[in-house]
Amino acid sequence: MSRTPSDTLPAQGLRQRLAGATPLLGPALLWCTLHGLLALAFFGAPLLASVERLAASLRPVLLAGGVIQALFLGLLTFVATLPLMLLGRRYAVALPIAVAVGVAMLGVDALVLSSLGFHINGLVLAVALQPRALAETGLAPHELALLAVGTLAVLSLDVWVGVQFLRRVRRPRHVARLVAVLVLTTAVERLTSAWLVFAHGGAVLHAATTLPLQPPVRMNTLLMRLTSRPPASGLRLGVSPEAGVPASTIDPAAVRFTRKPDILLILVESLRDDFFRPDVMPHLWKRAEHGTRFLHHHSAASSTDYSVFSLFFGLEAQRRDAVVGAGRAPLLFPALRENGYRQAFFAASSVDWMGLKDTVFRDVQGGLRTDYEGKSHLRDAAMVKDALDLARTTPVDTPLFTFVFFAGTHFDYDYPPRSAVFSPAWDGKGGLATARVPAEHLKARAWNSAYEVDTKVEELLSQWEAVRGTRPLVVFTGDHGEEFREHGRVGHASDVTELQLHVPMLVFDERLPPGQVEAVTGHIDLVPTLFDLLGDTHTPEQLGDGIPMSRPDPRRYLLTTIGWEPRYALIGRELKVRFGAGLPGTELSDLWDRPLPDAQERFAAEAPRILRRLRGGGAQSEASEPTPRPVPTGAPATATQPPR
């Protein structure tokens, strides 16, 4: 059958469009590679920071690799935009638009990396799509509008220059050869990085993937066979996410509490330990004279999602994905229900972020309120009112478990005029302006927000006692800490530093003598502590990874993590060991991240215990020493802390 003229028209049109776009391929490849090199401007600082941790002989190789990676990003853009050739000569307009969008995404990714320590991923996108994303990050709508206008202007100029570039430049011609050279160069760079990872450990991998979209290449098994030696590495996390006995294996009906006081669990956003001072939190400081303060308490993670998981599951934060992914729920909530507790959960700091409402709080949604509106201090006030209304309307013979999560100390550290105690302080306007605000002003604002939270906590506790006629069992802590540019960043979820992990922990209960406890404790200890204080007889091993804070172990090592990134710290009373992504093997320090003159000697002495811990020895107590008792209340709480 012969084709009619009309049958060949689509093919002719396609050939014409491709013929019109083909001369533009050379300048298009050049335009894309030039923009790929912009990644060095965006990611140059973190790349330099990552290679500085490595041996001097490795730095030039990895920096050269960074240039090749930037060229690869340009090549990737060129290949991804080849379908635009179907537009014919309009390819000269479409490609610069696509490239400009890619550059904008690089810029956003660089901001995320510098702020949070990791690239854009599903978590970042999920957070960005939350209804209150702007409010939670402190980015004001007018800032976003100005940023959008400025970005649009720059990108529009870039598109205009790109169109002129593609229409006027006709070189290079041998596009296929250049593409082949770039592919070969990239392959060599990835293979070289694989060898360096094998020879020098995970810190090389971290540096070699600083730029986005760099596929990590590992050839450890092959190289082990070829070289007959093991790959270099520092300490690794040797426990499986499923290791240990999950709390969900215990039948909640088997939990028996011999006493049933009201329980108030008070969690405060981004509250680091050194904020607990008589001038910043005077009410709680005074109350602490009659409670038990755990001086070296650490969150399980420097990010809220993982921290809250550990708090209620009693499991280490690094187990979160496996445990939640298996559909498990905390033992604590059904155990309380089986023992007659009415439960209520109030979160001014929204726990609807990152799926907490459907994971940790899955079984309590009917008793969970987290939809408070307005500024943080107003949400906190509404939350306190709801908690007190619950106390008033619940019969006094019905025990209450109440969780309250204060938001005021979250960035941008909101508070009303009555709490403007410390000055000069940042005014909270313009989240992007924090890069130019002195760190002392940021901290002063955070202190004021903590002062306001302290006032509200005192209102809650005093009125609760008056309404219920008895003192509840109170646990007060923070979800994680916060940095104020001490290590270059403002915020959290970027490292396992003391400032991001060390949080206050106060427990008020008749079964705990007043005073201060020096042993290292953590969020994973909350569940066994509550069960112990309430008289349940299950062993800590049956409940999870923690040990009762009422019976702490002075020789334990607490495992902590960032959460989103596999970076960890083992925290002991006399030694802290940091390891994981971005670290060259291990870093040794004291509790406050200060170098130790005898670090290697301490590490050598503790190595057997640390290795047992990493190989799945568990977080449970290994020591046979008698339980340390709280020191007299008169001892100054800041005596064991370094000056700030």
ABEGO torsion letter per residue (X at the ends): XBBBAAAAAAAAAAAAAAAAAAAAAAAAAAAAAAAAAAAAAAAAAAAAAAAAABBAAAAAAAAAAAAAAAAAAAAAAAAAAAAAAAAEAAAAAAAAAAAAAAAAAAAAAAAAAAAAGBBBBAAAAAAAABAAAAAAAGBBAAAAAAAAAAAAAAAAAAAAAAAAAAAABAOBABAAAAAAAAAAAAAAAAAAAAAAAAAAEAAAAAAAAABBGBBBBBAAAAAAAAAGBBBBBBBBBABBAABEBBAAABBAAABBBABBBBBBBBBBBGBBAAABBAAABAAAAAAAAABBBBABBBBABABAAAAAAAAAAGBBAAAAAAAAAAGBBBAAAAAAAAAGBBBBBBBABBAABGGAAABAAAAAAAABBAABBEBAAAAAAAAAAAAAAAAAABBAABBBBBBBBBAAABOAGBBBAAABABOBBBAGBGAAAAAABBAAAAAAAAAAAAAAAAAAAAAAAAAAAAAAGBBBBBBBBBABBBBBGAAGBBEBGABABAAAABBBBBBBBAABBBEBBABBBBAAAAAAAAAAAAGBABBAAAAEABBBAABBBAABBBBBBAGABBBBBBBBAABBBBBEBGBBEBBBBBAAGBBBAAAAAAAAAAAAAAAAAAAGAEABBABABBBBBBBBAABBAAAABBBX
